[in-house]
C-alpha cells in the first residue's frame, strides 16, 4: 500500500510539472542562445492557442515560430531585433505582454482607471448613505404622532 501511495505521489508531481512543448530537435547547441530562445518564446503568443506562449504550445504554428526565433538568434540578431521582426510580420498581438506605446495606452491604463472609478463610486455611495442617515435622524416623530401610532396598533390588535 505504501509503495502504491509513493507511485501515486510521484505521478502527481510529474503530472503537475510544466510541460514545455520544445522538442529535442529544436534545442540549440549553445546553452546561452537556447536560454535566450526560451525567454523569447515565453514572451510570444501562440496564434492558435492565443493565451499560451509558444514555449508551452504544441501547435504546429508555435513550433514554426520557435524555429524562426532560433534561426534569428543563430544569425546573431538581438532579442529586440527578433521581437521587432515578429511584430512586423504578425502584428502586436504576437506579444503576450504588449508594449507601452500610444496606441496601447488605453490597454495599459484601463485597469487602474476602472479601479480608481470603482473606489470613487464606493466613496460617493458611502458619503450619500451617511448623509441620508443624518437626515433620517432629523425626521423624528412628535409625541402626538407616536401616540396616534400606538392607538392604531392597539386598535388593530383588539379582536372583533
ZIJO-V421039 format. One record per pair of residues at least 24 apart in sequence whose C-alpha atoms are under 10 Angstrom apart, sorted by the first residue. I is the first residue (numbers start at 1). J is the second residue. If there is no record, write none. Layout:
BEGIN
i=<I;I>
j=<J;J>
END
This chain:
BEGIN
i=<18;19;19;19;19;20;20;20;20;20;20;21;21;21;21;21;21;21;21;21;21;22;22;22;22;22;22;22;22;22;23;23;23;25;26;26;26;26;27;27;27;28;28;28;28;28;30;33;33;33;33;34;34;34;36;36;36;36;36;37;37;37;37;37;37;37;37;37;37;37;38;38;38;39;40;40;40;40;40;40;40;40;41;41;41;41;41;41;41;41;42;42;43;43;43;43;43;43;44;44;44;44;44;44;44;44;44;44;44;45;45;45;45;45;45;46;46;46;46;47;47;47;47;50;50;50;51;52;53;53;53;54;54>
j=<56;55;56;57;58;53;54;55;56;57;58;53;54;55;56;57;58;59;62;63;66;54;55;56;57;58;62;63;66;67;58;63;66;67;63;66;67;70;66;67;70;67;70;71;73;74;74;70;73;74;76;70;73;74;69;70;73;78;79;66;67;68;69;70;71;72;73;74;79;82;66;69;70;79;66;69;70;79;80;82;83;95;65;66;67;69;70;83;95;96;95;96;83;94;95;96;97;98;69;83;86;87;92;93;94;95;96;97;98;92;93;94;95;96;97;93;94;95;96;90;93;94;95;93;94;96;96;96;94;95;96;94;96>
END
